Amino acid sequence: MGITQSELAIGIGVTQGNISHYEKGQTVPPEVAARLIGFAQTLGMSLTFDDIYRPTKEAEHA
């Protein structure tokens, strides 16, 4: 998204630590995913639940 973890955390109402955990693979709760989608839209980005919950290449090969 081109922003810091802290900026994203403020934008979706979680802690920077939460963002770090999500980036490392912790499941994003649906209510947080919804806020993330809305926040992405304010930045002019298109993001869907499928984008958030789609397995990564690494997870598919684990």
C-alpha positions in Angstrom: 0.0 0.0 0.0 3.0 2.2 0.3 2.4 3.2 3.9 4.0 2.2 7.2 2.7 -0.4 9.6 1.9 2.4 12.0 -0.1 4.4 9.4 -2.0 1.3 8.4 -2.7 0.4 12.1 -4.1 3.9 12.7 -6.2 3.7 9.5 -7.9 0.5 10.5 -8.0 0.8 14.2 -5.5 -1.8 15.4 -2.0 -1.8 16.9 1.2 -1.8 14.8 1.9 -5.1 16.5 -1.3 -6.5 15.0 -0.2 -5.4 11.5 3.2 -7.1 12.1 1.4 -10.4 13.1 -0.9 -10.2 10.0 2.1 -9.7 7.7 3.7 -12.8 9.2 0.6 -14.9 8.5 -1.7 -14.6 11.4 -5.3 -14.7 10.2 -7.0 -11.3 9.8 -10.4 -11.3 11.6 -13.3 -10.6 9.3 -14.1 -7.2 11.0 -10.5 -6.1 10.5 -10.5 -7.3 6.9 -13.7 -5.2 6.3 -11.9 -2.1 7.7 -8.8 -2.8 5.6 -10.9 -3.0 2.5 -12.6 0.4 3.3 -9.2 2.0 4.2 -7.7 0.7 0.9 -10.6 2.4 -1.0 -9.8 5.7 0.6 -6.3 5.3 -0.9 -7.8 4.6 -4.3 -7.0 0.9 -4.2 -9.3 -2.0 -4.9 -9.1 -4.8 -2.3 -11.4 -7.7 -1.7 -11.9 -10.4 0.9 -10.5 -12.8 -1.6 -7.3 -10.7 -1.8 -6.9 -10.9 2.0 -7.8 -14.6 2.5 -6.3 -16.1 -0.7 -3.4 -18.4 0.2 0.0 -17.2 -0.6 2.4 -19.3 -2.8 4.4 -20.1 0.4 1.3 -21.4 2.2 0.2 -23.5 -0.7 3.6 -25.3 -0.7 3.8 -25.8 3.1 
